[in-house]
Amino acid sequence: MTVQFHHVPVLAEPTIAGLEIVAGGIYLDCTVGGGGHSDLILQAAADVRLVGIDRDEMAIAAARANLQDYADRVSFWRGNFCEYKPAPDFKFDGILADLGVSSTQFDVAERGFSFREAGDLDMRMDNRQTLTAAEIINHYQEKELADIFFTLGEERLSRRIARQIIEKRPFKTTLELANAITACVPATYRHGRIHPATRTFQALRIAVNRELESLEKWLAVAPNWLKIGGKIAVITFHSLEDRIVKHTFRADDRLQVITKKVIIATDEEIRANPRSRSAKLRIAQKK
């Protein structure tokens, strides 16, 4: 399957400005996606070098293609960013992580991230891992499901939805699951601002990919990869991630917080790229 991996970088201007790209600098994009932010980093100053990381083989392939003009100034590593291990004496001038799921991942129905089209209950960012959304939905106990939906999706109807899943499973497709969720919630919930399956699907994705656990592990080690004065920038898309980044930056003696107030998208950017509506940027500097 060949898919054009689109990556419109959110909060691009404040991110690049905040990283203060230096000529000859070495940068790490921990969620390279289609290479949107990486491209801007490489353009920002002369002779910049960059390492791009992603769990998704589709993203790595797209980034290679989109950044091919930079040739030997770019290298890639496929895997979970919290498991990356640079050489002990290798330090970066700046590090970026743009968290969450790309528009392309949502658009490819068979990846299982979207509830709007029928696809496999997959949701793996890295198809080498064994745990899928189907495993969780069809085999976890009711309390385990309710806890996942409430804790990771902030879903107030978590128990009702978990009970419905237990009664109706097994599920094979995302659309079957989304329809079951919709059928068990009150009419006012069905006609709310967001689709009634949104929070459940978010929770499943986070659980499948262990996103919060990975973020916490990465934040513990990433400052060690920075030069003194180097910047670390993190873009989040929901409150759970942002809370972790905010509190970790503040508590880390290795870092000085640069963004005293979180940076969000302008009205103009939101109109141009609705995905940026929930984006939040925080930046810290290595002491």
Secondary structure, DSSP 8 states (H G I E B T S, - for coil): ---------TTHHHHHHHHT--TT-EEEETT-TTSHHHHHHHHSSTT-EEEEEES-HHHHHHHHHHTGGGGGGEEEEES-GGG----TT--EEEEEEE-S--HHHHH-GGGS--SSS--BS---SSTTSS--HHHHHHHS-HHHHHHHHHHHH--TTHHHHHHHHHHH----BHHHHHHHHHHHS-HHHHTSSS-TTHHHHHHHHHHHHTHHHHHHHHHHHGGGGEEEEEEEEEEESSHHHHHHHHHHHHH-TTEEES-SS-EE--HHHHHH-GGGGG-EEEEEEE-
